[in-house]
Structures are given as structure tokens and as C-alpha cells.
């Protein structure tokens, strides 16, 4: 799995990354599932490792799999498993953004919430 969207995307879900993905491999889950956070996910079998998504994420939530910070390591497994646990009709490549254009303060507060700073 080349790229992983971590929990820094949870309940934030700015869709800038979706818009730049050349292969449409970034999805939102369209059904409620208590085992997964409300965020975006990169399909590991579809990602071509182009890295276009990473600089577009204003939340700093996207990492190359080998570079995921230790505090978010379980997010790599979550990102891979969600596509095994749900059929393709449970996903959309055109998710509605939850919050767009966060302020620097909102970004810092989000990182603090997840223990990243």
C-alpha cells in the first residue's frame, strides 16, 4: 500500500486529495460502520504511488505507507481492511467534503486531538 490516509482526516475530510488523484483511488464510505472512522481511504490495490494527494491534504493526514508515524501505524491496517470488509457499492469516489480550507489553528487542534503534537 503506497499511501495511507490517517485519522487526521477523521471528521475533517477535505476532498482536495480526491480531486487530484489521477486514478480515482480515494474513497469515502457511504454506509455507517462503527468499526471505521468517518474519513477518506486510499484503495491499496488501485493506488499508483504518484503522491499527488499528499501535498493537497490541508490536514497533513496522508503519508507514504513506510513513513506513517508510529502513533498512526494501525491506520495502515485499517485502510487496507476497509476494502476487504465492504463491497464496492459501499464506497464513493465523490465524497462530500465535511470541512474545507481549515485554518492553521484548526489544523493544530486536530493534530493535538490525535496526539500528533
KAPE-V975144 format. One record per backbone hydrogen bond with DSSP energy under -0.5 kcal/mol. NH is the residue of the N-H (numbers start at 0). CO is the residue of the C=O. Records with the same first field share a line. If there is no record, write none. Layout:
NH: CO  CO
//
This chain:
3: 62
5: 3  60
8: 5
9: 6
10: 37
11: 8
12: 8
18: 14
19: 15
20: 16  17
23: 20
26: 24  40
27: 91
28: 38
29: 89
30: 89
35: 32
38: 36
40: 26
42: 24  40
43: 41
45: 42
46: 42
54: 50
55: 52
56: 52  53
57: 55
59: 56
62: 3
64: 1
66: 63
67: 63  64
71: 68
72: 69
74: 71
75: 71  72
76: 72
77: 73
78: 74
79: 75
80: 76
81: 77
82: 79
83: 80
84: 80
85: 81
89: 86
90: 87
91: 27
97: 11  12
98: 11
106: 102
107: 103
108: 104
109: 105
110: 106
111: 107
112: 108
113: 109
114: 111
115: 110
116: 110
//
